[in-house]
């Protein structure tokens, strides 16, 4: 079941009434896990550029799209390699500032994977 996101602010996101203070990944089955941003940080020195290694970790067969909450100010981007990977898999990627992504997530009927960056 797709968890409902009830809000976000700098450094937090609320999921089903629980406040979480780290980046998250929401799988197709609704499971919420901590984002493995070190997969990108060790390559680019920042978690604001999504690496191929993190893209491969995120991807799930059967997803209709990937929604990226790019942070409160929309700083997260795909690396060229990650963009090519998702394109080759036929997975559309939507990148929005996290507050807009929360609304999109809750309103979308699609089977989405969600990645939410909660700071910048």
C-alpha distance (Angstrom), angle and dihedral (degrees) to the residues before:
residue distance angle dihedral
X1 . . .
X2 3.79 . .
X3 3.82 110.2 .
X4 3.79 118.2 -129.8
X5 3.78 117.4 -119.8
X6 3.79 111.5 -147.2
X7 3.79 102.6 -174.9
X8 3.76 150.0 -35.2
X9 3.78 140.4 -147.3
X10 3.78 136.2 167.9
X11 3.82 105.2 -47.7
X12 3.80 99.6 2.9
X13 3.79 146.3 67.6
X14 3.81 127.1 -170.4
X15 3.80 118.0 -137.1
X16 3.79 120.5 -178.5
X17 3.81 90.0 -23.1
X18 3.82 95.4 -48.3
X19 3.81 120.4 114.1
X20 3.80 113.4 -138.4
X21 3.79 122.0 -168.1
X22 3.81 102.0 -162.1
X23 3.79 137.3 63.2
X24 3.79 112.9 -80.7
X25 3.77 142.0 -155.2
X26 3.80 119.2 -152.3
X27 3.80 114.6 -157.5
X28 3.80 126.5 -150.1
X29 3.80 90.8 -98.9
X30 3.83 90.1 56.3
X31 3.78 95.2 -105.8
X32 3.80 111.7 148.6
X33 3.80 117.8 -148.2
X34 3.77 136.2 170.1
X35 3.79 111.7 -90.9
X36 3.82 113.8 -106.4
X37 3.78 92.4 -135.0
X38 3.81 91.8 158.2
X39 3.83 85.9 78.1
X40 3.80 87.1 68.6
X41 3.79 99.8 28.8
X42 3.81 94.0 58.8
X43 3.82 90.1 56.3
X44 3.81 102.7 37.3
X45 3.80 102.0 20.9
X46 3.80 88.8 -121.5
X47 3.78 138.5 66.8
X48 3.82 89.3 -136.3
X49 3.82 92.0 86.0
X50 3.79 114.9 60.2
X51 3.82 110.3 -137.8
X52 3.77 128.7 -146.2
X53 3.82 89.3 -110.3
X54 3.80 91.7 55.9
X55 3.82 91.0 43.9
X56 3.81 90.1 54.5
X57 3.81 89.9 49.4
X58 3.81 92.8 49.0
X59 3.81 97.6 46.9
X60 3.80 119.2 102.0
X61 3.78 127.2 -177.0
X62 3.80 110.9 -117.1
X63 3.79 97.0 32.2
X64 3.80 115.7 134.9
X65 3.79 92.8 -156.6
X66 3.77 148.1 -15.1
X67 3.79 117.7 -120.5
X68 3.78 115.9 -160.6
X69 3.76 119.3 -164.2
X70 3.79 95.1 -153.7
X71 3.80 96.9 -159.9
X72 3.78 133.1 -83.8
X73 3.83 89.8 -65.3
X74 3.82 96.9 32.3
X75 3.81 99.2 -110.3
X76 3.83 101.5 145.3
X77 3.80 116.8 99.6
X78 3.79 137.2 171.2
X79 3.78 119.1 -106.9
X80 3.82 112.7 -124.5
X81 3.83 88.6 -106.9
X82 3.82 92.9 52.0
X83 3.82 91.1 46.8
X84 3.83 90.3 51.5
X85 3.81 91.3 47.1
X86 3.81 93.3 54.1
X87 3.80 91.2 42.9
X88 3.82 91.0 51.8
X89 3.82 89.2 50.3
X90 3.81 90.5 50.3
X91 3.82 91.2 -121.5
X92 3.81 114.0 145.9
X93 3.80 113.4 -139.0
X94 3.80 123.2 -151.5
X95 3.80 116.5 -166.9
X96 3.80 118.7 -167.6
X97 3.79 136.1 154.9
X98 3.80 105.6 -85.3
X99 3.85 96.2 -107.8
X100 3.82 89.9 55.5
X101 3.81 91.7 41.4
X102 3.83 90.4 56.0
X103 3.81 90.0 56.9
X104 3.82 92.0 44.5
X105 3.82 90.7 49.9
X106 3.78 93.5 52.3
X107 3.81 94.3 46.5
X108 3.80 100.2 41.3
X109 3.81 118.2 100.4
X110 3.82 90.4 -163.8
X111 3.79 125.5 109.1
X112 3.79 96.9 -108.6
X113 3.76 138.2 178.9
X114 3.79 108.8 -143.2
X115 3.78 128.3 -152.2
X116 3.79 114.8 -177.8
X117 3.81 124.7 -170.3
X118 3.79 107.9 -164.3
X119 3.79 105.0 -165.7
X120 3.80 129.8 49.9
